[in-house]
Amino acid sequence: MTSQPCTEAPWISRLTGKFILPDYRVLILALASLFLLDVITTELILILGGVELNPVMAGIVASPILHLALKAAVFLFVITTTGYAERRVPASGVVALAAVVLWYGVVIGNNLGVLAGMG
């Protein structure tokens, strides 16, 4: 983690005051873990009789290999895009990646809640 406020991207300081950004590599590891947990928890829900509510993903999650491959492709897209953004505008990639990690934290929380309700 960096211990300095973000001075390279003043808009972050305006939004948050003194903001300490997480390490980009930690966020990549967190996102990879969350994507894997999403595949695992979704598969468990389906095994226990649940259904995929997202019509776009319904056909994809029917095959765990296809689901994992799609998550891997999305992961590579996200880290490539945020890495590029980070090089162009310092701190922008970290902020974007942190938002994706937070969102997938909510997704995993939802999946765990569904699993808890099924047990």
Secondary structure, DSSP 8 states (H G I E B T S, - for coil): ---S---S-HHHHHHHSS-----HHHHHHHHHHHHHHHHHHHHHHHHTT-----HHHHHHHTSHHHHHHHHHHHHHHHHHHHHHHHHHSTTHHHHHHHHHHHHHHHHHHHHHHHHHHH-
